[in-house]
Amino acid sequence: QVQAIESGGGLVQAGGSLRLTCTVSGRTIRSDAWGWFRQAPGREREFVALIDYWSDTTDYATDYADSVKDRFTISRDNAKNTVYLQMNGLKFEDTAVYYCARRLNGRYDYTTEAFGNWGLGTQVTVSS
């Protein structure tokens, strides 16, 4: 079975930075697109960032939600079977539980239904 475990969350002041790590076991991440989502209290889980697998047309391409573009960077280390999310310039509205997940085969969208193998999440809290 596939297991994803997020780590690296914590409490930071507005303008600060954190790096989240998603450690995957049971399946190589090399051949899959992996993404980060977040969910704040009382809100729906929302897409944050995605990094694609390598192919002729998807050479580890990345995509981001407009709310985090230019502040967050997703990356991967296939040798370590890990996915990262570098978060800079954090804002109060970034406060949420952050989850990593694998995009399912044949899916090309960014909804929660297009992803599986969810981790249990890591809390990110931004204060002023």
N, C-alpha and C positions, 0 to 999 in steps of 0.2 A: 504494500500500500504506500501511497504517497503522503508525506507529512511535511508541512511547512511551518516553521517556527520563526516568528518575528522577535526582534530584540532591538534595543537602542533607544527606546522612548524615554521620556523624562520630563522634567520641569525646566523651562527656559524662559528668559525674558524676551519681550518683543524685540525683534532685530537680531536675535541670536540664531544659532545653527545646531542641527542635530543630524546624525547619520543613522538611518535605520538599516538593519540587516535582516534578510530573509534567508534562513538556512533550510535547504530542501533535502530530504532523504527519500529513498525508494524510487527515484526517477531522476535521470539526468535532466538538467534544465536546458541543455544545449539545443535541443530540437523543438523547444516550445517558446511561445511568447508568455512572458510573465508581467504582471502588473501590480500596482499598489492602489488600494481603495482606502477611504476613510469614512467614519461615521461619527457624527457628533450627537450628543443627547437630543432626542426629539426630532432628529432628521434622518432621512434616508441615506443609505450607504451610497457614496458617490465615487466615481472614477477619479484618480489622481494622475497616474503615469503608467506607461507601458513600454517595455523593450521587447522587440521582436526577436525571433530566431534568425539564423543565417540562411539565406537562399539567394538565388539569382536576383530576386526583386526585393527581398527583405533582409538586408545585411545589418542585423541588429538595430534596425531603425527604431526611433523612439517617438512617443507622442505624449502630450500633456494636456490636462485640463487648463482652460484659460485662466483659472484662478491661481494656478501655481506656475504657469509658464514664466520662464526667466528667473525663477527663484529656486525651483527644485530640479534635480538631475537624477535620473534613474540609470543604473549601470549594472553589469553582471560580471562575475568571475566564474567561468565555466569549470575551471580546475578545482575551485572550492565549492562548486554547486551552490552559489549564493547570489542573491540579487540585493542591490543596495538602493537606498533613496537618500540622497544628500539634500537636506533642506536648509536653505539660507534665507535670511531676511524674514524670519518667522513672524506671523501676525497672530493676534488673539483668535481670529476666526479660523486659524489652522488647528485649533484645539480639537482633538478627536482621537478615537481609537483607529490606528492604522493597520490594515490587513494586506498581506500579499496573497496572490492567487495565480493560477495558470489559466490562460485562455484556452478554451476547448477547441478541438479540431473542427474545422469548418466554420468557425465563427470569426467575424471580422468587425464586430461592434464592441462597445465599451460598457455594456450593461452588466449588472451583477449576474444575470442569467447566462451570460457568455463565458463565465469563469467557474472554475472548480478548484478542488484541493486547497481550500481556504485554510490559512492559519488562524490562530485564536486571537491575534491582534496584540498591539503594544500601544500603551497610552502616551500621547503627546499632549502636554499642557503648556500653553504660552501665556505668560502674565506680563503686565506692564509695570 
